[in-house]
């Protein structure tokens, strides 16, 4: 996975999982700044399209985080 996309997904995850408003605002600001950095390099991409893409990829990323890295030993 692209390291930049993974960084955006981690910030988005932290934003969604934040328990208090201050923490959520902190992670939302980081998430938004990462989106702005991508848009600055790719001006033809809209922020809304990038948000939708992030939200779509987020579910796949979450599922990939839950998979074991190796097979468990046979019982």
Buried (B, 14 or more C-beta within 10 A) or exposed (E): EEEEBEBBBBBBBBBBEBEEEEEBEBBBEBBBEBBEEBBEEEEEEEEEEBBEBBEEBBEEBEEEEEEEEEEEEEE
